[in-house]
Amino acid sequence: MQISDFLSRENVLFNARLGDKNELLEKLALAAGTKISVPAGEILAELTNREKLGSTGLGNGIAVPHARLSSIAKPFGIIAKLKQPIDFDAIDGQPVDIVFLLLLPPKTQSESLSALACVARKLREAGNADKLRRAGSADNVFAQLVGR
């Protein structure tokens, strides 16, 4: 599985200005809901429930909030490069500025794990986070993630 299987260029939020984690999750839920025709409230509730289990902030300024939705058949992603880092309760205590929302179908366990592993691997790959931070446009962010 590749990131391009569940992320399109239209789903890159570039230099988003957000005040906190809750505002970020709301914005991501609204953006995703519009794209996949799922109520934003349903997405936000699932993301919030997942965050209650433990932060999806991976460290090094990266977070991968994710949730399973019974109403989707395949993984769906949105990447957000934030203008200013925000507190996300990440495992290293550092604020985040690169956020990859991943919505997963409920039953395809191997596909879901593959999508999550694909995102985590790409974002943790040496130098990738810095390249995303230096990206000057949404097109550059997308190209860096999908290798185009």
N, C-alpha and C positions, 0 to 999 in steps of 0.2 A: 504494500500500500504506500502511496505517495501523498504528500500534502495537497497536491493539485486534484486529488480525488474528492476532496471535501472543502477546498478553499478556492474561491474565484477572485479575480481582481476586484470585482465590485464589493467584496466583503473585507476590504482593508480600510480601517479608520485611521487616518493619518493626523498626527499632532492634535489628538482630541484633548480638550481641556475639561478635566473633571475634578471635583473637590475631594471625593473620598470613595472608598470601596463600594458602598451602597449605591452611590450615583453611577459608578462604573457598571456595576451589575445590572442596574435598571436600563442604562443606555444600551448595553449589549443585548439584553433581553428584548428590548423594543426593536432594535435593528434586526435581530434574528427572527423575531416573530413576524415582522413584515416580509422577510424573504421566504420563510417556510410555512407561512399561513397557520401559525400556532399563536394563541393568545400570549402576549408578553407576560401577563401575570402568571400563567402556567410555567413559563420558562424561568421567570424570576423565582418562583416558589421552589422549583427543583434546584436551581443554583444555590439559593439560600440554604436549603436543607443539606446540600452537599458540603457547603462551607462550614456548617455546624459540626460536621464530622471531623473537620480539621482543615486548615487553610490549604488552598491549592497554589499558594505562593511557593515556587520551587527554590527561590534564592537567586542571587545575582540579578535582581531586578526583573525577574520573569515570573508570571503567574499563568496557570492553565486552568481557569475555572471550567468545570465540565458537569454535565448532568445527562441522565437518561430520560428520554421522552417516549412514551408509548405511541405518540402520534407521528413519529418519523420512521422512515424505512432504511435510511443510510446516514452515515455521519455528516455533520455540517459544521463548518468553522467560520469564525471571524477573527481577524487579527487587529489589535489596536496598538498603535505606537502613541504613547501619551506625550503631551507637550511637557508636562511636569510629573515627576514620580509621585505616587500616592502610597500611603500606608495600606498594606494588604495583609498584615499579620503573617508575612512570609516566614519560613523556617529559619532564615538567617537574620530576621529582624529588620532587613533593609526594605525601603520602599520599592515599588515596581513601576516600570514604565513600558514594559512589553507584555501584552496580555493576549493570550490566544484562547478564545471561547470555543469549546468543543461540545457539541450536542450529539448524543449517541442514541441509536435505537436500543430498545430494551432487551432483545433476544439474541442478537448476534454477538455473543461474548468475544469470540476470537477477532472479529472485525473491529469491535469497539476497542479492545486492548491494543490491536495493531495500530489503530488511528491515534490513540493516546500515546503509545510508545513512539510513533513516528514524529509527533509534534515535540515531545520531550527531548528526543534524540537530536532533532534538528536545532532546537533552541539552545540546547546545552553544548552543541558542537563548538569546538574551540574557535573563537572569533566571531561566531555568527551573531551573538547578541550585540556586540560592538558594531558590526556592519549594519544591523537593523537600526541601531541608534543613530548612525551617521547617514542613513538613507534620506535623501532629500525629497522624496515624493512617495506617494502610495504605490506607484508603479515600481519604484526601486525596492520597496519593502516586499512586494509580491514577488518580484524577480529573485530577490535574495532567498526567499523561502522555497520557491519551486525550482530554482536553478535555471531560470531563463534570463 
